[in-house]
Amino acid sequence: MDLAQWSHIPERLAEVEARVAGAAARCGRDVADIRLVLVSKNSPPEAVLAAYGAGHREFGENRVQEALPKIDTLPADVIWHLIGHLQSNKVNKVLGRFDLIHSLDSRDLAERLSEKSLARERVSSVLVEVNCSGDESKHGIPMSAARDFTLKLADLKGIVVDGLMTIGPLIGGAEGARQAFAGLREIYKSLRAEEHPSLPLRELSMGMTDDFEIAVEEGASILRVGRAVFAD
């Protein structure tokens, strides 16, 4: 594999990591509590290897059909996140291939994941995707229903709900992003207060290239950044 054309990636990664650390310092958070997932969709394995060579281990993919060949090609210690929409008919393909599925957005999908995970005698870690912007073009549970939806997942075996995820609004700028992230944080805190043994809710996944520093300030534990590192 020719890595020469991706030589800019370690420097870009270091810049993003410095910005994450700066945002954490501004709001009094420990940067060690924040996971950076590099979104490698549309990037070849060589680009991922360049980031891997710089010490990074967590990567996110949107499309199952693009992700699986990369998973088979790249080192076994990579932690893979499925951050794109998951169709029910592809559940069998993702089980055991991704460490965390960020896009649980319906009861039907939850039941399908539960059923197939139990059949394989495994437990799948998921995040509930919440549509904080009300944008009808986006997937996710409406904010008004997110708390009750999540609590009702506690009866399902074979999956563990590790937290919540959202995508920032397309309009509204920094203030719109902050409002959306703060709203999800409050839902997250409310659910955590339940201390439900079947809902560990360890993660709050929010923030991408254009708004990840705001997400850090609003409590994100997982950031999903791609363009800032991989774009030419």
C-alpha positions in Angstrom: 0.0 0.0 0.0 1.3 3.5 -0.9 0.9 5.8 2.1 2.8 8.7 0.6 -0.3 10.6 -0.5 -1.7 10.4 3.0 1.3 11.9 4.7 -0.7 14.9 5.8 -3.0 12.8 8.0 -0.8 12.5 11.1 -0.5 16.3 11.2 -4.2 16.8 10.7 -5.0 14.3 13.4 -2.6 16.1 15.8 -4.4 19.4 15.1 -7.8 17.9 15.8 -6.5 16.2 19.0 -5.1 19.6 20.1 -8.5 21.3 19.5 -10.3 18.6 21.5 -7.9 19.0 24.4 -8.3 22.8 24.2 -12.1 22.5 24.3 -11.9 20.1 27.2 -9.6 22.4 29.1 -12.0 25.4 28.6 -14.9 23.5 30.3 -12.9 21.7 32.9 -13.2 18.2 31.5 -10.6 15.5 31.4 -9.7 14.9 27.7 -9.1 11.2 28.6 -12.9 10.9 29.0 -13.5 11.9 25.3 -13.1 9.3 22.5 -12.3 10.6 19.0 -13.7 8.4 16.2 -12.2 9.2 12.8 -14.9 8.9 10.2 -13.3 7.0 7.4 -16.2 6.7 4.9 -15.1 7.3 1.3 -11.4 7.0 2.4 -9.3 4.0 1.2 -7.6 1.6 3.6 -4.3 3.5 3.0 -5.8 6.6 4.6 -6.9 4.7 7.6 -3.5 3.1 7.9 -1.9 6.5 7.9 -4.0 7.5 10.9 -3.4 4.0 12.5 0.4 4.6 12.1 0.0 7.8 14.0 -1.4 5.8 16.9 -5.2 6.1 16.3 -7.4 3.1 16.7 -11.1 4.1 16.5 -12.7 4.6 13.1 -16.3 5.0 12.0 -18.1 3.9 8.8 -21.4 4.9 7.4 -22.1 2.1 4.9 -21.9 -1.6 5.7 -20.9 -2.6 2.2 -17.9 -0.2 2.2 -16.9 -1.0 5.8 -16.6 -4.8 5.7 -13.7 -4.9 3.2 -11.8 -2.4 5.2 -12.4 -4.4 8.4 -11.0 -7.4 6.7 -8.0 -5.6 5.4 -6.9 -3.5 8.4 -5.3 -4.6 11.7 -7.3 -6.6 14.1 -7.0 -4.1 17.0 -8.9 -1.4 15.2 -12.1 -0.5 17.0 -14.9 0.0 14.4 -18.0 2.1 14.9 -21.1 1.9 12.6 -22.3 5.5 12.5 -24.6 5.4 9.5 -28.2 4.2 9.2 -28.6 0.4 9.6 -31.2 -1.4 7.6 -32.8 -4.4 9.3 -31.8 -6.7 6.4 -28.1 -6.0 7.1 -28.1 -6.9 10.8 -26.6 -10.3 10.2 -23.7 -8.7 8.3 -22.8 -6.2 11.1 -22.9 -8.6 14.1 -19.5 -9.2 15.5 -17.9 -6.8 13.0 -18.5 -3.4 14.8 -17.7 -2.6 18.4 -20.5 -0.1 18.6 -23.6 0.7 16.5 -24.5 4.4 16.8 -27.8 4.3 14.8 -30.5 2.4 16.6 -33.6 4.4 15.5 -36.6 2.1 15.8 -38.2 -0.7 17.9 -38.2 -3.0 14.9 -34.4 -2.6 14.5 -33.9 -3.1 18.2 -35.9 -6.3 18.2 -34.0 -7.6 15.1 -30.6 -6.9 16.7 -31.8 -8.6 19.8 -33.0 -11.6 18.0 -30.0 -12.1 15.8 -27.5 -11.4 18.7 -29.2 -14.0 20.9 -29.1 -16.5 18.1 -25.3 -16.0 17.9 -24.9 -16.0 21.6 -23.5 -12.5 21.7 -24.4 -9.0 23.0 -24.4 -6.0 20.6 -23.6 -2.6 22.0 -25.8 0.2 20.6 -26.5 3.9 20.9 -30.0 5.3 20.4 -30.0 7.9 17.6 -32.0 11.0 18.5 -33.2 13.5 15.9 -32.5 16.8 17.9 -33.2 19.1 15.0 -36.6 17.9 13.9 -35.2 17.6 10.3 -37.5 15.1 8.6 -34.6 14.0 6.2 -32.7 12.7 9.2 -33.1 9.4 11.0 -33.5 9.2 14.7 -36.1 9.2 17.5 -37.7 12.6 18.1 -36.4 14.3 21.2 -39.8 14.2 22.8 -40.0 10.5 22.6 -36.3 9.6 23.2 -36.5 9.1 26.9 -39.5 6.7 26.9 -38.2 4.9 23.8 -34.8 4.2 25.5 -36.3 3.0 28.7 -38.5 0.5 26.9 -35.4 -1.1 25.4 -34.4 -2.4 28.8 -36.5 -5.6 28.3 -34.5 -6.7 25.2 -31.8 -9.3 25.6 -28.8 -9.5 23.3 -28.3 -5.8 23.1 -26.9 -3.3 25.6 -27.8 0.4 25.2 -24.5 2.2 25.8 -25.9 5.7 25.3 -27.3 8.3 22.9 -26.2 9.8 19.6 -27.2 12.8 17.5 -26.2 14.7 14.4 -26.0 18.5 14.8 -28.6 20.6 12.8 -27.8 21.6 9.3 -28.9 25.2 10.0 -28.6 27.4 13.0 -24.9 27.6 13.1 -23.0 27.3 16.4 -25.9 28.3 18.5 -28.2 25.8 16.9 -25.6 23.0 17.5 -25.2 24.0 21.1 -28.9 24.0 21.7 -29.3 20.6 20.2 -26.3 19.1 22.1 -27.5 20.6 25.4 -30.9 19.2 24.8 -29.6 15.7 24.3 -27.3 16.0 27.3 -30.3 16.7 29.5 -32.2 13.6 28.2 -29.0 11.6 28.8 -28.7 12.9 32.3 -32.3 12.1 33.0 -31.9 8.5 31.8 -28.7 8.1 33.7 -30.5 9.2 36.9 -32.8 6.1 36.5 -29.7 3.9 37.2 -31.4 1.1 35.3 -29.1 -2.0 35.4 -30.0 -2.9 31.8 -29.2 0.6 30.5 -25.6 1.5 31.3 -25.7 4.6 29.1 -21.9 5.3 29.2 -21.7 7.3 26.0 -23.0 10.5 24.5 -22.0 10.6 20.8 -22.3 14.0 19.2 -20.2 16.5 17.3 -18.5 16.3 13.9 -15.9 18.3 12.0 -17.9 21.6 12.1 -19.1 21.4 15.7 -17.0 19.0 17.7 -15.6 21.6 20.0 -19.1 22.7 21.0 -20.0 19.0 21.5 -17.0 18.7 23.9 -18.3 21.7 25.9 -21.8 20.2 26.0 -20.6 16.9 27.4 -19.9 14.6 24.4 -17.9 11.4 25.2 -17.6 10.4 21.6 -16.8 12.7 18.7 -17.1 11.7 15.0 -14.7 13.6 12.9 -13.7 12.8 9.3 -13.3 15.7 6.9 -10.9 17.6 9.3 -8.5 14.7 9.1 -9.1 12.9 5.8 -10.0 15.6 3.3 -7.4 16.6 0.8 
